[in-house]
Amino acid sequence: MQTRIPLLAVACVAGLMVAGCAGPEQKLGRGLGNTFEILRMGELRRTVEQTALFESPGRAYTTGLVRGFNRTLARTGIGLYEIATFPLPPYKPVATSYLKPDPVFPDNYKPGLMDDSLFATDTATGYSGGDIAPMFPGSRFRVFDH
């Protein structure tokens, strides 16, 4: 019983700090998105692509890969920092001179909504639009592309 009271007090204080504030909510969401960059590898794929286009194709898998891995680790670290400090101000994105605040994708792939019954409008017929597996590169099959 005695250990529950401090835990309840901490939960109440944390709830009061985040209740009704859009800043902590956005900072936590941005931090979660950036933390999972190491699994998504969008920054790495984009950097390899941009190195091949703007420097030379021969440097894409050497310089671009190392630069992309560095940027991926930087984005993951910034995400962990934003998760740890989400109740505390400032709520603006950090390190925006080096990285964009939101996760990036290669220019040759723009993700859409997942093909899920949550987003599907015609689940009775079994056809709807959306990506089948957006987490896998090259899986761009869509039912209704215009």
Rosetta blueprint (number, residue, H / E / L):
1 M L
2 Q L
3 T L
4 R H
5 I H
6 P H
7 L H
8 L H
9 A H
10 V H
11 A H
12 C H
13 V H
14 A H
15 G H
16 L H
17 M H
18 V H
19 A L
20 G L
21 C L
22 A H
23 G H
24 P H
25 E H
26 Q H
27 K H
28 L H
29 G H
30 R H
31 G H
32 L H
33 G H
34 N H
35 T H
36 F L
37 E H
38 I H
39 L H
40 R H
41 M L
42 G H
43 E H
44 L H
45 R H
46 R H
47 T H
48 V H
49 E H
50 Q H
51 T H
52 A H
53 L H
54 F H
55 E L
56 S L
57 P H
58 G H
59 R H
60 A H
61 Y H
62 T H
63 T H
64 G H
65 L H
66 V H
67 R H
68 G H
69 F H
70 N H
71 R H
72 T H
73 L H
74 A H
75 R H
76 T H
77 G H
78 I H
79 G H
80 L H
81 Y H
82 E H
83 I H
84 A H
85 T L
86 F L
87 P L
88 L L
89 P L
90 P L
91 Y L
92 K L
93 P L
94 V L
95 A L
96 T L
97 S L
98 Y L
99 L L
100 K L
101 P L
102 D L
103 P L
104 V L
105 F L
106 P L
107 D L
108 N L
109 Y L
110 K L
111 P L
112 G L
113 L L
114 M E
115 D L
116 D L
117 S L
118 L L
119 F L
120 A L
121 T L
122 D L
123 T L
124 A L
125 T L
126 G L
127 Y L
128 S L
129 G L
130 G L
131 D E
132 I L
133 A L
134 P L
135 M L
136 F L
137 P L
138 G L
139 S L
140 R L
141 F L
142 R L
143 V L
144 F L
145 D L
146 H L
